[in-house]
């Protein structure tokens, strides 16, 4: 069963993110209680509590350097988010006809076209989009917990624009595939960062090299195939709001530029790990 959101206006297109009803339904003129503002607020409180109370306490018990405690706490939350989000995303994606696009998008252009009548998502896909969206909105307030703030800000703007644009354009597969390519790669990344704080050097090296391998496939090889397919689709018939679709296609390449910048630093860090440099990994986005 899929949610169907009729395309009569931008407002109705965005009901995906606002509708509290979790049953498959046709969205027409029914009165709906919008939960997104409340959900973002609740998620903000949830993150603040875990970062400042739970993970900070665990960091002190683990004798993490007090100067690095704030970053450690945020990395713990990041790992919690990406792990749970990746599980939900995999459940959502692997049960859908476009599941192969997660691994190889060469012949997935048709999946990235807008749906004709509605933005259609399953219940799990809707939950996945909501969690992903809330995380990136709230994470804006925590950008200072990273280095390389300018590039991360560009990354977040591009990512959120892709989510919104995909919803308005009724192109759910573009939205979900981009999200899952983020999440599955970041689980070993944040595992490695936490291990770096705790001094588990061998586990850190293993997880971060695993991250580099996954990043190479999902972001450096498969992601450009997604972006290229979406770029070519803008010239096909049946595109809703062609100018907006072209904007989404541009943002896909902006996001890829961010990943290329980080991938360059990833390769340097992996080389230093192989050479036995104990300071190869620092707490920044690229590492």
Secondary structure, 3 states (H helix, E strand, C coil): CCEEEECCCHHHHCHHHHECCCCCCEECCCCCCECHHHHHHHHHHHHHHHHHHHHHHHHHHCCCCHHHHHHHHHHHHHHHHHHHHHHHHHHHHHCCCCHHHHCCCCCCHHHHCCCCCEEEECHHHHHHHHHHHHHHHHHHHHHHHCCCHHHHHHHHHHHHHHHHHHHHCCCHHHHHHHHHHHHHHHHHHHHHHHHHHHCCHHHHHHHHHHHHHHHHHHHHHHHHHHHHHHHHHCCCCCCCCHHHHHHHHHHHHHHHHHHHHHHHHHHHHHHHHHCCCCCCCCCCCCC
